[in-house]
Amino acid sequence: MINFDKQLKAAIAGVTFPSEGEPQPLEFIRWGNLSNEINEANVRALSGEADDLLTVLDYFGFIFPRTSTGDQQKAYQAIDELMQDNLNWPVVYRFGAVNVRFYAIGRDTNGAIAGFKACAVQT
């Protein structure tokens, strides 16, 4: 999925995630061709997130705020469409309570787990 990788990297370039702190850029993720299921334990292992952090699984369509406008909303929409069109069952794993990490991931047609990571401060 080299084409998808290039497209997603281009789509997230310069895009930040809303935060109560300094907005952070989105980071590309590719975890290779894995036979592992996409579940909490495997995402923790692949991402290095601690076992004791609060975790929430959410539908991918809810990652970007609906209150975004202008260029930010267009960028979010382009990323959303790219992920929905190229990944099977994209989901979001959220780790942490205040300093939150979001892993928006799905499985591509080659079986690799790909997507992006977003960080935010949420109180």
C-alpha positions in Angstrom: 0.0 0.0 0.0 2.8 2.4 -0.8 0.3 4.6 -2.7 -1.9 4.8 0.4 1.1 5.5 2.6 2.1 8.4 0.4 -1.4 9.7 0.2 -2.0 9.5 4.0 1.4 11.1 4.7 0.6 14.0 2.3 -2.9 14.4 3.8 -1.7 14.6 7.4 1.3 16.8 6.7 0.9 20.0 8.6 -2.5 19.0 10.1 -2.8 19.3 13.9 -5.3 17.8 16.3 -7.3 20.1 18.6 -6.0 20.3 22.1 -6.4 22.4 25.2 -2.6 22.6 25.1 -0.3 23.2 22.1 -1.9 21.4 19.1 0.3 18.5 17.9 0.8 17.3 14.4 -0.7 14.0 13.3 1.9 11.1 13.0 1.8 8.4 10.4 1.6 4.8 11.6 2.4 1.5 9.8 2.8 -1.6 11.9 3.5 -4.1 9.1 1.8 -7.2 8.0 0.5 -8.7 11.2 -1.8 -11.6 11.7 -2.8 -10.1 15.1 -6.3 -8.8 15.6 -6.7 -5.1 16.1 -7.7 -5.1 19.7 -6.6 -3.3 22.9 -3.9 -5.7 23.9 -2.2 -5.7 20.5 -2.5 -1.9 20.1 -0.9 -1.5 23.5 1.9 -3.8 22.6 2.5 -2.2 19.2 2.3 1.4 20.5 4.1 0.9 23.8 1.2 2.3 25.8 1.2 1.3 29.5 -1.3 -1.3 30.8 -2.7 0.9 33.5 -3.9 3.7 31.2 -7.6 4.3 30.6 -8.5 3.0 27.2 -11.5 3.8 25.0 -12.4 2.2 21.7 -14.4 4.4 19.3 -15.7 4.4 15.8 -13.3 6.1 13.5 -15.9 8.6 12.3 -15.9 10.4 15.7 -12.2 11.2 15.9 -12.4 14.7 14.3 -14.4 17.4 15.9 -17.6 18.4 14.1 -17.0 22.1 15.1 -13.9 22.5 12.8 -14.3 24.9 10.0 -12.5 26.1 6.8 -9.2 24.5 5.8 -9.0 22.4 9.0 -12.4 20.9 8.3 -11.4 20.2 4.7 -8.2 18.5 5.8 -10.0 16.4 8.3 -12.6 15.4 5.7 -9.9 14.4 3.2 -8.1 12.2 5.9 -11.4 10.7 6.9 -12.3 9.7 3.3 -8.8 8.4 2.6 -8.9 6.1 5.7 -12.5 5.0 5.1 -11.8 4.2 1.4 -8.5 2.3 2.0 -8.6 0.6 5.4 -10.9 -2.2 6.6 -12.9 -1.2 9.7 -10.9 1.8 10.8 -11.2 2.4 14.6 -9.7 4.7 17.2 -8.1 3.6 20.4 -7.7 6.4 23.0 -5.2 6.0 25.8 -4.9 8.3 28.8 -7.2 10.7 30.6 -5.6 14.2 30.3 -2.6 13.7 28.1 -4.4 11.6 25.5 -3.0 9.6 22.6 -5.4 8.6 19.8 -4.5 5.8 17.4 -6.7 5.9 14.3 -5.9 2.7 12.6 -7.3 0.0 10.3 -6.0 -2.9 8.2 -5.0 -2.3 4.6 -5.5 -4.8 1.7 -2.1 -6.3 2.4 -2.9 -7.0 6.0 -0.8 -4.3 7.5 -2.1 -2.0 10.3 -1.8 1.6 9.2 -3.2 5.0 10.1 -2.2 7.9 12.3 -1.5 8.9 15.9 -2.8 12.2 17.4 -2.0 13.7 20.8 -4.0 16.1 22.8 -4.5 17.6 26.3 -8.1 17.1 27.3 -9.4 18.1 30.8 
